[in-house]
Amino acid sequence: MISKDIYQAAFLLENNEVVAIPTETVYGLAANIYDEVAVKRIYQIKGRPQNNPLIVHVGSKEVVQDLVSEIPSKAKQLMDKFWPGPLTLVLPKKDTVADYITSGKNSVAVRMPNHPETLKLLNLLKFPIAAPSANPSGSISPTSAEHVARYFDTKIPMILDGGECQNGIESTIIGFDGELPVLYRLGSIAVETIESEIGTIRIQNFEEKTPNAPGMMFKHYAPSTKTILVTDIVDAMDFYKGKKIGLLLFNSKFNSTDCVAKEVLSVTADLEEAAANLYAAMHRLDQLELDIIIAERFPDNQLGNTINDRLKRASST
């Protein structure tokens, strides 16, 4: 059921149900972090590996004190600059945070989302919520209530409709090795933007067996349609000539009668616009029963790096 009723969503969460919620990044599957049955239900619904930790969403910075044992100075700096917003921080956890949230790790991923309905919901509740993306594990993340409904309409009691996600791509995840920042996931805030605040960041964003944060798996964010990431669209089109081809382009005016469909993410070459449109375009292409999706490689800077990361994982075999 798709609904805009925040109070009904709060009632369901208080009664240990799983509810889909909007954020500025992607929609999430939410549950009370202190209810083990509800949290494990998230893993079951998604088919999520048990070694993949969850992000805890809070409605205020003050709540973080209940969850973590230490906040490095650079983490405080990032919270002050980017919260509420698409930044997740991985910090040492208190014993109040159960191992079923963190996949047994001594750290917990926390963020304060920047979505008015979800912030209101969080401040109605007496507990934080765990909320990984509302999609089957490894598939395209949802950026609308309709995307979630196609995945899970019969499996959850409610999808809180907050419109299309503004950023349209997951949060950036930063952890710390002592006081030294480590990037675990490229996301809606570019690395360059974060480094301008706290200095150089070590990048450590691939880990299959014991990921420190979500989004580190090699195969992720993937359509059911075979997808490849290329620098030369013409060569790729020639190689797959005769196939039902869909193109996923940055701002290209590339025209061809050999493709079935074409998605241009930003006619003005705006990387933020392209990031916001990425998953919705992938969803549309994936519904066309194509033989292959050919994605154009983006510039390797700012959010282009994040988009390339998602497309690499979508095309990983």
N, C-alpha and C positions, 0 to 999 in steps of 0.2 A: 504494500500500500504506500503510494507516494502522498505525502501530506506536508503542510506547512505548520502543523500544530506542535510548537516547541514543548508545550506542557504535556502533551501525550508522549512525546519522545522522552521527556524527563521521567514520566511515570513508568514507562517501559524499562528504562535503564535502572531505575530504583528497584524494579522487580526482577532484576537480573536477566533481562532480555538483551539481545544484540540488535542494535539499531544502526542503520546507515546514516551518516551525518555529512554535511558539506564542510569543506574548508576552502581557503583561498588557493590551495594547491590542487588536491584531488579529493574525491569523496572517500570517507573512511568507514570501516565497520567498527562500531564503538561498543564497549562494555565497561562496567565498573571494575577498576583494577584490583579491588579487594575481594572480588567474587571469582574463585578459581573455576567453577563450572562455566560461568559466562565467558571468561577469557578463553578457556579451552574450546568453547563452542566457536569462537572466532577462528581458531586454527582448523577446526573441523570443516566449517563452512568454506573457508578459503582453500583447504588442502595445503596449508602452509607448513613447511618443514619445522619441526620442533626446535631446531637449532637457530632459528631466525628470530631475534628479539623484537619486541613491540615498542612503539613510541607512546609515551604517556603524554596526554594533552591536559593542560592546566588552564584555568581561567584567570590566574593572576600570578605574578612573580612570587608572591608570598607563599603560595602553595609549594613551591619548589623546596623550601626549607624542610617540609615534611618528608621529602623523597630522597634528598641527597645529603651526603655527609660532608661534602666539601665543594666549594665553587671557586675555581682558580680565578685570578684577577682578570685574565683576558676573557674568560667566560662571562664574568659580570659586565665587562665592557661590551661584549656582543649582545647580551640580554638588554642592556640599556639602549643600544643602537637599533636592534632589529626585532625586538618583541613589543607587541604581538607581530608575528610575521613568519615567513617560511624558512626559519632556522631552527634546527634541532641540535641540542647539546647533549653529548654523552658524558655523564658525570658519575663519580663514585656514589653508590646507592646506600641508603640506610636499610636496616633490617626490616623496616616497615614495607619495603617493596619486595614482593615474593619472587622466587626464582622462576615461576611460570610466566612472569612478565619479561624477564631478562634472559631467558634461556640458560639460567644458571650462572650468568656472569655477575661480577661484582660491581657493574656499572649499569646505569639506567639512562635511556634516551628520553629527553623531555623537550616539549615545545609548547608555546602559547600561540594558537592559531589566530589569524587576523581575518575572521569572518564574523559579522555581527550576530547572526543567529546562533552560531556555535559558541561564541563567547557568552551570549545570554544563557544558553543551555548549560554551559559549564558552571556558571555562577548561580544557577538554580539548584545544582546538585551539591551534595555534601562530600563528594569524592571525585578524584580525577578519572579520566577514561583512557583506556587503551584503544587506539584506533589506527590499525594498518589500513592500507588502501582497500577499497571495497570491490575487489576483483579476485577471481581464482588466481592462486599463486602463479606468478610468472607471466600472466597475460596483461593486456593493455590496461593501464589504470583508467578509472572512470572520472570524467569531468562534468557529468550531469546526472541528475536523478534517473533519467531514462537509461543511461549506460548501466547503472547499478541494477535497475529493474530487469534488464536483459540477462544479467548474470544471476541474480538471487531473489527474484520476486516471490518465489514460493518458499524461500528458506528463512526469511526474516520478517518480522511483523510490521516493520515500518521503515520507510526511506524519508528522512527529513529533507524536503526540497529547499535548497538555498540558491537555486539558479545555477548557471554555468560558472565553473571555477575561474577566478580572475587570473591566477598565475598559470594554472593548467599543467604544472609539472611539480614533482615532489619537492619537499624542503631540502635544503642543503644541510648535511650532517657533519658536525665538528666535534671531535673528542680531544682529549688532552693526555700527553705523556708527561706527567708532572705539570709544568706550566707551558709546555710546548704544544701548540695546536696541531691536530692531525685531521685531515679531511677524509671522512669515510664514504660520503656520497655527494657527488655533484648535484646541484639542485637549482632552485629558483633564484637564489642569490649567487651571483658569479664569484668565483674564487678571487678575482681581482678586487672586487668590492670589499670582501672580507679582509683581504691582505692590506688594503688601504687603511683599515682600522687597527689591526693587531700585528701586522708584519707577516713574514713568510710562513706558509703553512706546508707541512709535509703531506703529500697525497698518498693514501693507502686505501684505495676504493675497490679492490677485488679480493674476495675471500669466500670460498665455497663451503669449507667444512665448519669453521667457527667464526662466522661474521660478527663483528662488534656492533653492527647496526643494520637496519634494513637496506635493501637495494645494492648489496655487495655481490650477489650471485652473478655468475657469468651469463646465464640465460635468464632474461627477465624482460618485462614490459613488452612481450612479444605477441603479435597477431597470430591467428591460426594459419594465415596465409604465409607461405615462404617469403621472407623479406631479405633483401641485400642492400648494403650501403656502398655506394660507388662515388668516385670522383668524376667519371666520364659517363654521362647519361647516354650519349650517342652510341658508344661502344657497347654498353650494357643492353640497350634496345636492340642493337644488331645481333648480339649473341642470343637473345631470347626471342628473336623474330618468329612470329607464328604462334606465340603464347598469348594468353589473356593477361596483359600487363597493366598494372596501375602505377602511376608515378607520384612520388612524394617529393615536392620541390620547395626550395627556399623562396626565391622571388623570380624564378626563371619564366621567361615567355616561350620556353621550348614548346614547339608544336609538332605533333606527329599523329598520323592516322593509325599508327601501329599500337597505340595504347587505348585501353578501354575507358580509363578514367585518369584524371589528373587532379591532384590537390596542391595548390600553391599556398604556402603558409604565411607569407607576407609580401604583397606586391611592392611595398616600400622598403623591403630589406631590413625590417625592424626585428631584431632578435627576440625582444620581449614578446612581440606579437606572435612571432613564429612559435615560441615556446608555449604560449597560451593556447595556440591552435593545434599543436602537435597531436595530442592523443585523440581529440575529436576527429581529426582527419584520418588517423590510423583506424579508428572504429569504422568510419564510413567506407574506407577501402576494404576493410576486412569482411564487410557484409556483401561484397560484390562477386564472391566465388571466383576470384582471380587465380591465375596460375602463379603469379609472382608480383610482389610490390618492390619496385626499384626506388630506393631513397637516395636523394642527393646529399653528399657530404657538405656540412656547414663550415663556415669559417672557424678556425681553431682559436677563438678568443671569446671572452665574456660568456654569454649564454649559448653561443655556438658550441662551446665545449660540452655543456650539459646536454644539448640536443644530440650531439654526436655520440655521447655516452649512452643515451637511451637507444639510439638507432643501432649502435654496435651490439648492445645486449639483445635487442629485438632480432638481430640477424645472426646471432651466435648459434653455432651448430655443435 
